[in-house]
Amino acid sequence: MRRHIILWLLLVPVGLCGQKNTPVTVTCENRFVGRDCVSGDSIPAVLYRFNRRVERIPVLDTVAGRAIVQFRDITKNGKYLEPVGPMISMELSDGAVLWQRDIGYIFGHTWIDEELIVETDLQKSRRIDPETGTDLWEKKIRLYALPDDWSGAEPKIGLGYAQIMGARGEKAQGFNLADGSTLWKRPLNFQSGWSACDMVSDSIVLVQADGLHLFNLYTGQGWDYEAVMSAPYDKRSALQALGFVLGFFSGFVATGGADMIKELHSNAILSDSVLYWASREEIVALDSTDGHLLWKTRLPEKAGSRSNIFETDTSIFLINRGVAVFQNRYVEYGRPFLAAYEKATGRVTMLQVVDQRRCWIMDYAFHEGSVLLALQDRIAVHDLHTGELQRETQIDTAVVGRILREDNERYCLYDSVKDRFEFVSGGLDDWTLRTDKDNLLRWNVLRDEARVVPVDSCWVQRDRYDNLLLVGLGDKSCLIDDNGCRYAELALPATRLRGTTMYSYTEEGLAKVDLKPLLDRRYERPAVPQERAAGTALALYGRGRGALCASPKR
């Protein structure tokens, strides 16, 4: 494995040098993209077309009138994405490109917002000026985490490691994002990577890396609690891997030994100055001020895995899911079980093995006095207090597919007879799950009934403005009210609203639609007869006529 990685690292620079640094060009045009169902008027838009494939648009600064766009082309054989692509800043008024530079996608990550661009790779981290696109500084630091909310910390601080090729750092360091200077260093050895980084306050951060580590962002001071969060590679478990990649965890680059099974831990809960947390072998309570151990309880032998913990007034409830992460894929590990522990002492008050058969807890939910467990082929309902199995609902995986996870998107279907949209999830007693055959499984807890809906027939809510919802399906979108009545039809994918302006982008370009005239009349009932087909405006303004809607499938 190591030889393959080294060979890849040697080949990547060769591939990068051979790429053409083609300038990004932007063409601007005005065209009609939809219909106002209140007035019957056509809806105009400004379209910005690019000569490169759009990867994402991380910044739409409507105050400054600028956007930052990242591009990533497909390789010549059409099978892969290029490891490097351009990033530009452009004016939203006329599409003028303000600056352009390349960024890498392999072994790296980029944090971008209106005021900050920080890029990190295997060797270095650099801060980029959003105004000019030039480097403000570059240091041999591997940035691992920018806390989600570091607005209160002055100077603004990033967390990382001093980076040396071929060697593993053993000192975490905080560095000033203004100039890249090191503010402090602290010993921190990690074998399985940083698994989570959570802000406790505006100056305190909690890192999970072979245990729990509390850092003061200003000084680096804090405490460490070492624990086992990984396990050596096991061929049997690796062969049980699901066929999908997890990607990044918690917004930063998760790295570590490629031959390690990782993510063998829970989330952390801070309650009344006490931190509760579970590792592969134990669940603990720690004093958050100095890290000293309040209590520790061993988990069942060889059962610990990726888990989730929850808090009640008197107990910590644990769901051990029977899965872990190996090479960015879920694998079977440990044994799924439910447990409850006294908050004050750690005494076990409930312990229940979920199933003696091989199974994974893909997701979970709580309903009144029960915990709902989504396994790959069934839904199990357990008593929240005793852990005992109350009932099971079997899923026909050959038809519906294997359950993957809970799906919290808000989906709706268009009813052509009623000429309105109806939401798939009906109420608090419905649980919506996603399967590996791209189906939605809506299961009603009380009636024990399941409804299967193909995802590709569902419209998804993307945004909201007062009483109007922006929903989209593929390359089309609609504005509807809470009753499902259409107020506008657009031949554009639904992306996001910024005030009264809708921005939509595909792999070919960006569209800006001023919806203020429509939104100002949002309480008026649609004046255009509703018996017209939902696709009428799409046929007029969309497909096959050069409109911004024909995206190649990835």
C-alpha positions in Angstrom: 0.0 0.0 0.0 2.8 2.4 0.9 4.6 1.8 -2.4 1.4 2.6 -4.3 1.0 5.9 -2.4 4.6 6.9 -3.0 4.3 6.1 -6.7 1.1 8.1 -6.9 2.8 11.1 -5.2 5.6 10.9 -7.8 3.2 10.8 -10.7 0.8 13.6 -9.6 3.3 16.5 -10.2 4.0 15.2 -13.7 0.3 15.2 -14.4 -0.1 18.7 -13.1 2.8 20.1 -15.1 1.3 18.7 -18.3 -2.1 20.3 -17.9 -3.1 23.3 -20.0 -3.7 26.4 -17.9 -6.6 27.5 -20.1 -8.0 30.9 -19.0 -11.6 30.8 -17.8 -13.9 32.9 -20.1 -17.3 34.2 -19.1 -20.0 35.1 -21.5 -23.1 37.0 -20.4 -26.6 37.0 -21.9 -30.1 37.8 -20.9 -33.0 35.4 -21.6 -36.3 34.3 -20.3 -36.2 31.3 -18.1 -39.7 30.8 -16.7 -43.2 32.0 -16.1 -44.8 34.1 -13.3 -48.0 32.2 -12.5 -49.5 35.2 -10.7 -49.2 37.7 -13.6 -48.5 35.4 -16.5 -45.4 37.3 -17.4 -42.2 35.8 -18.5 -39.3 35.7 -16.0 -35.9 37.1 -17.2 -32.5 36.1 -16.0 -28.9 36.9 -16.5 -26.9 33.8 -17.6 -23.1 33.5 -17.1 -21.6 30.7 -19.2 -18.2 29.3 -18.6 -15.8 27.4 -20.9 -14.8 25.1 -18.0 -16.7 22.6 -15.9 -18.0 24.1 -12.7 -17.2 22.1 -9.6 -18.8 24.4 -7.0 -19.6 28.1 -6.2 -18.6 28.4 -2.5 -19.1 32.2 -2.3 -22.0 34.4 -3.6 -21.3 37.8 -2.0 -24.4 39.8 -3.0 -23.2 42.8 -0.9 -19.9 43.1 -2.7 -21.4 41.8 -5.9 -18.8 39.0 -6.4 -18.7 35.2 -6.7 -15.9 32.7 -6.3 -16.2 29.8 -8.6 -14.1 26.6 -8.6 -13.7 24.5 -11.8 -12.7 20.9 -12.3 -12.6 19.3 -15.7 -13.2 15.7 -16.7 -10.1 13.8 -18.0 -9.8 13.1 -21.7 -10.9 9.5 -21.3 -14.1 10.8 -19.6 -13.7 8.5 -16.5 -12.1 10.8 -13.9 -11.9 14.4 -12.6 -8.7 16.3 -13.0 -6.6 16.7 -9.8 -6.2 20.4 -10.3 -8.5 23.1 -11.6 -8.8 26.9 -11.8 -10.6 29.1 -9.2 -11.8 32.6 -10.2 -13.4 35.6 -8.6 -15.9 37.4 -10.8 -18.2 40.4 -10.8 -21.9 39.5 -10.6 -22.8 42.7 -12.5 -21.1 41.9 -15.8 -19.2 38.6 -15.3 -15.8 40.2 -15.4 -13.0 37.8 -14.1 -11.1 39.6 -11.4 -8.4 37.0 -10.9 -7.7 33.3 -11.6 -5.4 30.7 -10.0 -5.2 26.9 -9.8 -6.1 24.9 -6.7 -5.6 21.2 -6.0 -8.2 18.6 -5.1 -6.0 15.6 -4.4 -4.7 15.2 -0.8 -5.9 18.7 0.0 -8.8 20.8 1.1 -9.8 24.5 0.8 -11.7 26.6 3.3 -13.5 29.5 1.5 -15.9 32.2 2.6 -16.3 36.0 1.9 -13.3 37.0 3.9 -11.0 33.9 4.1 -9.5 31.5 1.6 -7.1 28.9 3.1 -5.8 26.0 1.0 -3.8 23.0 2.5 -2.2 20.0 0.9 0.3 17.3 2.0 3.2 19.7 2.4 2.0 23.3 2.9 -0.9 25.6 3.8 -1.4 29.0 2.3 -3.8 31.9 2.7 -5.1 33.5 -0.4 -6.3 37.1 -0.7 -10.0 37.1 -1.9 -9.5 40.6 -3.5 -6.5 39.7 -5.7 -6.1 35.9 -5.6 -2.4 36.2 -4.5 -0.8 34.4 -1.6 -0.8 36.3 1.6 1.5 33.7 3.1 2.6 30.1 2.7 4.0 27.8 5.5 5.0 24.2 5.9 1.9 23.5 8.0 -0.7 20.9 7.5 -3.9 22.6 8.4 -6.4 20.2 9.9 -9.2 22.3 11.2 -10.7 25.7 11.2 -13.3 25.8 14.0 -16.8 26.4 12.7 -17.1 29.6 14.8 -13.8 31.4 15.4 -15.2 34.9 14.9 -14.7 35.7 18.6 -11.0 34.7 18.6 -8.5 37.5 17.9 -6.2 36.8 16.2 -8.0 34.2 14.1 -6.4 30.9 14.7 -6.1 27.6 12.7 -5.1 24.2 14.1 -2.6 22.0 12.4 0.7 20.2 12.4 4.2 21.2 11.3 4.5 19.2 8.1 7.6 17.3 7.0 7.5 14.9 4.0 8.1 11.3 5.0 7.7 12.0 8.8 4.7 12.2 11.1 4.5 15.3 13.2 4.0 15.0 16.9 3.2 18.5 17.8 -0.1 20.3 17.2 0.2 24.0 16.7 -2.0 27.0 16.5 -1.1 29.6 14.0 -2.2 33.1 13.2 -4.3 33.2 10.0 -3.3 36.8 9.4 0.4 36.0 8.7 0.8 32.2 9.2 3.0 32.7 12.2 3.1 30.0 14.9 1.4 31.1 18.2 2.0 27.9 20.2 2.9 24.2 20.0 1.8 21.3 22.1 2.6 17.5 22.0 -0.2 15.5 20.3 0.4 12.1 18.8 -2.3 10.7 16.6 -2.3 7.4 14.6 -5.9 7.5 13.2 -6.2 11.2 12.2 -8.4 13.9 13.6 -12.0 12.6 13.7 -13.8 15.7 15.0 -13.1 19.3 16.1 -15.8 21.1 18.0 -15.9 24.6 19.5 -16.7 24.5 23.2 -16.7 28.3 23.4 -15.3 31.2 21.3 -11.8 30.3 22.5 -11.9 26.6 23.5 -11.8 23.7 21.0 -12.2 20.0 21.6 -10.3 17.6 19.3 -10.9 13.9 18.9 -7.6 12.2 17.9 -6.7 9.0 19.7 -8.6 10.4 22.6 -10.0 13.8 23.7 -7.9 16.9 23.7 -9.0 20.4 24.9 -7.1 23.4 23.5 -7.2 27.1 24.3 -7.0 28.7 20.9 -4.9 31.6 22.3 -2.4 29.7 24.3 -2.6 26.0 23.3 -3.1 25.1 27.0 -5.5 22.4 28.0 -5.6 18.7 28.7 -5.4 15.3 27.1 -7.2 12.0 27.6 -5.8 9.1 25.6 -8.1 6.4 24.3 -8.4 3.8 21.6 -10.2 5.1 18.5 -8.9 2.7 15.8 -8.0 -0.9 15.2 -5.5 -2.7 12.9 -6.7 -3.7 9.4 -8.9 -6.8 9.4 -9.4 -8.4 5.9 -12.7 -9.9 6.9 -14.2 -6.6 7.9 -12.8 -4.8 4.8 -14.6 -7.3 2.5 -17.9 -6.2 4.1 -17.4 -2.6 3.0 -20.4 -0.8 1.4 -19.9 0.4 -2.1 -19.9 4.2 -1.4 -17.2 6.6 -0.2 -17.8 8.8 2.8 -15.7 11.8 1.8 -14.7 14.4 4.3 -15.8 14.3 7.9 -16.8 17.4 9.9 -15.5 19.8 7.2 -11.8 19.0 7.4 -9.4 16.4 6.0 -9.5 13.1 7.8 -6.2 11.4 7.5 -4.2 8.7 9.3 -2.9 5.2 8.7 -4.3 3.7 5.5 -4.2 0.3 7.1 -6.3 1.3 10.2 -10.0 0.8 10.9 -11.1 4.2 12.3 -14.1 6.2 13.7 -14.4 3.8 16.7 -15.9 6.5 19.0 -19.0 8.5 19.7 -19.9 12.2 19.7 -19.0 14.2 22.8 -21.6 15.7 25.1 -20.8 18.7 27.4 -23.3 19.0 30.3 -22.8 21.0 33.5 -19.0 21.1 33.0 -18.9 17.3 32.4 -17.8 15.7 29.1 -19.3 12.4 28.2 -17.7 10.3 25.5 -17.3 6.7 24.3 -14.3 5.2 22.6 -13.8 1.7 21.2 -13.4 0.1 24.7 -15.1 2.4 27.2 -17.5 5.2 28.0 -16.1 8.0 30.3 -17.1 11.1 32.1 -14.4 13.8 32.4 -14.2 17.1 34.2 -14.1 19.6 31.3 -12.0 22.1 33.2 -9.0 19.9 33.8 -9.8 16.6 32.1 -9.6 14.4 35.2 -11.6 11.2 35.1 -14.9 11.2 37.0 -15.9 7.6 36.0 -15.1 5.0 33.4 -17.2 2.0 32.3 -16.0 -0.7 30.0 -18.0 -1.6 26.9 -18.8 -5.2 26.2 -15.8 -7.2 25.0 -15.0 -6.7 21.3 -18.3 -4.9 20.7 -17.3 -1.3 20.6 -17.6 0.5 17.2 -18.8 3.8 15.9 -21.5 5.0 18.3 -23.8 7.8 19.3 -24.6 9.0 22.8 -27.6 11.0 24.1 -28.4 12.6 27.4 -31.4 12.5 29.7 -31.8 14.1 33.2 -30.3 11.1 34.8 -28.7 8.8 32.1 -26.4 8.7 29.1 -28.0 6.5 26.4 -25.6 4.8 23.9 -26.3 3.4 20.5 -23.4 1.2 19.4 -23.9 0.8 15.6 -21.7 -2.1 14.7 -19.8 -0.2 11.9 -16.5 1.6 11.5 -14.6 3.3 8.7 -11.9 1.7 6.6 -10.3 3.7 3.6 -13.3 6.1 3.6 -15.9 3.3 3.5 -18.2 1.8 6.1 -17.3 -1.6 7.2 -18.8 -4.1 9.7 -17.1 -3.9 13.1 -18.0 -4.8 16.7 -21.5 -5.7 17.6 -24.6 -3.4 17.7 -26.1 -2.9 21.1 -28.1 -0.4 23.2 -27.0 0.7 26.7 -27.8 3.3 29.4 -25.5 4.6 32.1 -26.1 6.6 35.3 -24.7 10.1 34.7 -23.4 10.4 38.2 -21.6 7.0 38.5 -21.4 5.3 35.1 -23.3 2.3 36.4 -25.0 0.2 33.6 -28.7 0.4 34.0 -29.6 -1.2 30.6 -27.7 -3.3 28.1 -29.3 -5.0 25.1 -27.7 -6.7 22.1 -29.7 -5.6 19.1 -29.4 -8.8 17.0 -27.4 -12.0 17.2 -27.2 -12.0 13.4 -24.7 -9.8 11.5 -26.2 -6.4 11.1 -25.4 -2.7 11.1 -27.4 0.1 12.5 -27.5 2.5 9.6 -29.5 5.2 11.4 -31.8 5.8 14.3 -34.6 8.0 15.6 -36.7 8.4 18.8 -40.4 8.2 19.0 -42.2 8.6 22.4 -40.8 5.8 24.6 -39.1 3.9 21.8 -35.9 4.0 19.8 -36.2 3.2 16.1 -33.3 1.4 14.5 -32.8 1.3 10.7 -30.9 -1.9 9.8 -30.0 -2.7 6.2 -33.0 -5.0 5.7 -35.5 -4.0 8.4 -36.7 -1.5 10.9 -36.5 -2.5 14.6 -38.4 -0.8 17.4 -36.9 -1.2 20.9 -38.2 0.0 24.2 -36.1 3.0 25.3 -36.0 2.0 28.9 -35.4 -1.7 28.8 -33.9 -2.1 25.4 -36.1 -5.0 24.5 -37.3 -5.5 20.9 -40.9 -4.6 20.5 -41.4 -5.3 16.8 -39.7 -5.5 13.4 -40.7 -4.5 9.9 -38.9 -6.4 7.2 -37.9 -4.6 4.0 -37.8 -6.3 0.6 -34.2 -5.3 -0.3 -34.5 -6.9 -3.8 -37.2 -4.4 -4.7 -36.7 -1.4 -2.4 -32.9 -1.7 -1.8 -30.9 -1.7 1.4 -31.4 1.1 3.8 -28.6 3.6 3.9 -29.6 6.4 6.2 -32.3 8.8 7.3 -33.1 11.4 4.7 -34.0 14.7 6.2 -34.6 16.5 2.9 -38.1 17.8 2.5 -39.5 16.1 -0.6 -42.7 16.7 -2.5 -44.5 15.1 -5.5 -46.5 17.0 -8.1 -50.1 15.7 -8.4 -51.2 16.5 -12.0 -54.9 15.7 -11.1 -55.0 18.1 -8.2 -52.5 20.4 -9.9 -50.5 21.0 -6.7 -47.5 19.6 -4.8 -47.9 17.3 -1.8 -45.0 16.6 0.6 -43.9 13.0 1.0 -43.4 13.1 4.8 -46.8 13.5 6.3 -46.2 14.1 10.0 -44.3 13.4 13.2 -45.2 9.7 13.0 -43.4 9.2 9.6 -39.8 8.3 9.3 -38.2 8.8 5.8 -35.2 6.6 4.9 -33.0 6.4 1.8 -32.0 3.1 0.1 -29.1 2.1 -2.2 -31.6 1.8 -5.1 -32.4 5.6 -4.8 -35.8 5.0 -3.2 -37.4 6.9 -0.4 -38.9 4.6 2.2 -41.6 6.5 4.2 -42.5 4.3 7.2 -45.3 5.2 9.6 -44.5 4.2 13.1 -48.1 3.9 14.4 -49.6 2.0 11.4 -46.4 0.1 10.6 -46.9 0.9 6.9 -44.2 1.7 4.4 -44.5 3.7 1.2 -41.8 3.6 -1.5 -41.1 6.6 -3.7 -38.4 6.9 -6.3 -36.1 9.8 -5.5 -35.9 10.8 -9.2 -39.6 11.6 -9.1 -39.4 13.9 -6.1 -39.0 17.6 -5.9 -36.7 18.8 -3.1 -37.2 22.0 -1.1 -34.0 24.1 -1.5 -35.0 27.4 0.1 -37.8 29.5 1.5 -39.0 33.1 1.3 -41.8 33.9 3.7 -44.7 31.7 2.7 -43.1 30.6 -0.6 -40.9 27.5 -1.0 -38.3 27.0 -3.7 -38.4 23.4 -4.9 -36.4 21.7 -7.6 -36.3 18.5 -9.6 -33.3 18.0 -11.9 -33.0 21.0 -14.2 -36.3 22.7 -13.3 -37.7 24.5 -10.3 -40.9 26.0 -8.9 -41.9 28.5 -6.3 -44.9 27.1 -4.4 -46.9 28.2 -1.3 -47.5 26.1 1.8 -50.6 24.6 0.1 -48.6 23.3 -2.9 -49.9 25.9 -5.4 -47.4 27.1 -8.1 -46.4 30.7 -8.2 -43.6 30.4 -10.7 -42.0 27.9 -13.0 -38.3 28.1 -14.0 -36.2 26.1 -16.4 -33.3 26.2 -14.0 -32.1 23.9 -11.2 -33.1 25.2 -7.7 -30.0 26.3 -5.9 -30.4 29.1 -3.4 -32.1 32.4 -2.7 -30.2 35.5 -1.6 -32.9 38.0 -0.5 -35.2 38.3 -3.5 -32.7 37.0 -6.0 -32.4 33.3 -7.0 -28.9 32.0 -8.0 -28.7 28.7 -9.9 -25.7 26.9 -11.3 -24.9 23.8 -13.3 -21.7 22.5 -14.6 -21.9 25.0 -17.5 -22.7 28.2 -15.7 -24.5 30.5 -13.3 -27.9 32.1 -13.6 -29.1 35.2 -11.6 -32.9 35.6 -11.5 -34.6 38.7 -9.9 -37.7 37.4 -8.2 -38.6 40.7 -6.4 -41.7 41.5 -8.6 -43.1 38.0 -7.9 -42.2 37.9 -4.2 -43.8 41.3 -3.7 -47.1 39.7 -4.8 -46.6 36.5 -2.9 -50.0 36.7 -1.1 -51.9 37.0 -4.4 -53.5 33.8 -5.7 -52.2 32.7 -9.1 -54.1 34.4 -11.9 -53.1 32.1 -14.7 -55.4 29.1 -15.2 -53.9 26.2 -13.2 -55.1 23.4 -15.6 -52.0 24.2 -17.7 -49.4 21.4 -17.5 -46.6 21.9 -15.0 -44.1 21.6 -17.8 -45.5 24.4 -20.1 -43.0 27.0 -19.1 -40.2 24.5 -19.3 -41.2 23.6 -22.9 -41.2 27.3 -23.8 -38.0 28.4 -22.2 -35.9 25.3 -21.6 -34.9 22.1 -23.2 -32.8 21.8 -26.4 -32.6 25.5 -27.1 -29.3 26.5 -25.5 -30.8 27.1 -22.1 -28.8 26.6 -19.0 -30.3 23.2 -18.2 -28.6 20.4 -20.0 -26.0 19.0 -17.6 -24.0 15.9 -18.5 -24.5 13.0 -16.0 -21.5 12.4 -13.8 
